[in-house]
C-alpha cells in the first residue's frame, strides 16, 4: 500500500480542494476540522516538525464546507539543513487532489504601516539564503519559472475577502533567511535596501516546490515583530509564539471566508 493509499484508507478517497500549511499561532485550526487527523510519526518518511508552536499532524476533512488537507507543522531548513524537507508532504497534498496551496508563517516587518499584529499578503520573495530545494533534482523540470510564483488570482481573492471583513492586508515582498538565529540589524538594512518588506525562516522552499509540482500557491505572513534594529523589542522565539495569535485571529477569519467562497 502506498502512502497516499494508506492516507485515503483512513480519510476517504474524495479529492481535497485546498492544501494548507499552518505557521505559528494557527495550529489550532487543524483541531476544528471535521475529519481525520494523522500524526506525522505515523506517515512513513514524513519530516518531524521539531519546532514548538507547531502541530505536526496531517488533517483531512471539511473546513467551511471545503475539503482541505492541512499540514499543522512544517519542517524548516534550519532544523537539519535540508531545504527539500517539505517535498514529500507537498507531493502528498497534490496526490490527494489539491490544486492550490495556502501557506502561512510568522515574520518580522520592515514597514511601519505593517506593524506587529497585522498581516502581509506575499507578492514575491527574495531567497537571501541561497538554498534551493531543487538542488539534486535530475530532471529538466528543476528549471522552474518563478515569475508570478504567488498566484495573482488567489491573491486577488484573498485581498477581496480581507477588504470585505475590514481587515488590513497590505502586499509585500518576503525575504527568506535560513535561521535559526535571528538576523542582525546590518542584515536587515541590507535586505530592506534590496526591496524586502518582511523577513522569516520558512515558506520560500515550499513555494519553489509548489511551482515545481505545478501547484498554485499563495502565502500570508502574520507579523509578530519589527525586524532587528527597527524597534526596542527583544527578539526571541517565545516572543514570536506570544505575538503570533494576535494576527492569527485575523488570518483565520480570512482563510475561513476564502474557503467558504470556494465551497
SVG drawing of the C-alpha trace seen along z (x, -y; Angstrom):
<svg xmlns="http://www.w3.org/2000/svg" viewBox="-20 -53 45 55">
<polyline fill="none" stroke="black" stroke-width="0.4" points="0.0,0.0 1.4,-3.4 1.5,-6.4 -1.4,-8.1 -3.5,-4.9 -2.8,-4.5 -4.0,-8.1 -7.1,-7.6 -7.9,-4.3 -8.2,-6.4 -9.6,-9.7 -11.6,-8.7 -10.9,-8.9 -12.7,-12.2 -10.2,-14.6 -9.2,-17.6 -9.6,-21.1 -7.0,-23.1 -3.9,-22.3 -3.0,-24.4 0.4,-24.7 -0.1,-26.4 2.6,-28.6 3.0,-29.7 -0.3,-30.6 -2.5,-28.7 -2.1,-25.1 -5.4,-25.1 -7.3,-25.4 -6.5,-21.8 -8.3,-20.8 -11.6,-22.4 -11.7,-20.4 -14.3,-17.6 -12.3,-14.8 -9.3,-12.6 -6.0,-13.5 -2.8,-11.5 0.4,-12.2 3.4,-12.8 5.1,-10.0 2.6,-7.6 3.3,-8.6 6.5,-7.0 9.2,-9.4 7.2,-12.5 9.5,-15.1 9.5,-15.6 8.3,-19.2 10.5,-19.9 9.6,-23.5 7.5,-24.4 4.3,-26.2 3.6,-23.8 1.1,-20.9 2.7,-18.1 -0.4,-16.4 -2.0,-15.9 -5.7,-16.6 -8.1,-15.9 -11.7,-17.0 -14.2,-19.8 -13.5,-23.4 -16.2,-25.9 -17.7,-23.4 -14.4,-23.0 -12.5,-19.7 -9.0,-20.5 -5.7,-18.8 -3.9,-20.6 -0.3,-20.3 -0.3,-21.5 3.5,-21.9 6.4,-22.3 10.0,-21.2 12.3,-24.2 15.7,-24.3 17.4,-25.3 16.4,-22.0 18.6,-19.7 19.9,-21.8 17.5,-20.2 15.7,-22.7 13.9,-19.8 12.3,-18.6 8.7,-19.5 8.8,-17.9 7.1,-14.6 4.3,-16.4 3.6,-18.7 3.7,-15.8 1.2,-14.0 -1.1,-17.0 -1.0,-17.1 -1.7,-13.3 -4.7,-13.8 -6.2,-16.2 -5.1,-19.7 -4.8,-22.2 -3.7,-25.1 -1.7,-25.6 -2.1,-28.3 0.9,-29.0 1.1,-30.9 4.1,-32.0 5.3,-34.3 7.5,-37.1 9.3,-40.3 8.2,-43.6 10.4,-46.3 7.4,-48.6 5.8,-50.9 2.5,-50.5 2.5,-46.7 3.2,-46.6 3.0,-43.5 -0.4,-42.0 -1.1,-42.8 -0.9,-40.6 1.1,-40.8 0.0,-39.2 3.2,-38.0 3.5,-39.2 7.0,-38.0 10.1,-36.8 13.9,-37.1 15.7,-33.9 18.5,-35.5 19.7,-32.2 20.8,-31.0 19.5,-27.5 17.1,-25.8 15.0,-22.6 15.5,-21.5 19.3,-21.1 19.9,-17.5 16.7,-17.1 18.0,-15.4 15.2,-16.3 15.0,-19.5 11.8,-20.3 14.2,-21.8 14.5,-24.9 11.3,-26.4 9.9,-29.7 9.4,-31.7 7.7,-34.7 4.3,-35.2 5.2,-32.4 2.4,-33.7 -0.8,-33.2 -2.4,-36.5 -5.9,-35.2 -5.7,-33.7 -4.0,-36.9 -6.8,-39.0 -9.5,-36.8 -7.7,-36.9 -7.4,-40.6 -11.1,-40.9 -12.1,-38.8 -9.9,-40.8 -11.4,-44.0 -14.9,-42.7 -14.0,-41.8 -12.4,-45.2 -9.1,-43.5 -5.9,-45.4 -3.9,-43.2 -1.1,-45.0 1.1,-43.3 4.8,-43.0 8.0,-41.1 9.1,-38.4 12.8,-37.6 14.0,-34.2 16.9,-33.8 17.9,-30.3 17.7,-30.9 17.6,-29.6 19.4,-32.7 17.6,-36.0 19.0,-38.4 21.4,-41.2 20.4,-44.9 23.0,-45.1 21.5,-42.1 18.1,-43.7 19.3,-47.0 20.9,-45.1 17.8,-43.1 15.5,-46.1 17.6,-48.1 17.1,-45.2 13.4,-45.6 12.1,-43.2 9.2,-44.2 9.3,-41.3 11.7,-38.5 11.2,-35.0 12.7,-31.5 10.3,-29.4 7.8,-29.4 10.2,-30.1 11.3,-26.4 7.7,-25.3 6.8,-27.9 9.6,-26.7 8.4,-23.1 4.8,-24.0 5.7,-25.6 7.9,-22.6 4.9,-20.4 2.5,-22.6 0.5,-23.7 -0.9,-27.2 0.3,-28.9 -0.4,-32.0 1.0,-33.0 0.2,-35.3 2.6,-36.4 1.5,-37.1 3.7,-39.9 4.9,-39.2 7.7,-41.8 9.5,-44.6 12.8,-43.4 16.1,-43.6 17.2,-47.1 13.8,-48.7 12.4,-48.8 13.3,-48.2 11.7,-44.7 13.9,-41.8 13.6,-39.2 13.1,-35.6 11.1,-32.5 9.0,-33.0 8.1,-36.5 7.1,-35.1 4.8,-32.5 3.3,-35.1 2.6,-37.6 1.5,-35.1 -2.1,-34.6 -2.8,-38.3 -2.6,-38.3 -3.6,-34.7 -7.2,-35.5 -7.5,-37.9 -5.8,-35.4 -8.1,-32.6 -11.1,-34.8 -9.7,-35.5 -9.0,-31.8 -12.4,-30.6 -14.2,-33.1 -12.0,-32.4 -12.7,-28.6 -16.4,-29.3 -16.3,-31.1 -14.6,-28.2 -17.1,-25.8"/>
</svg>
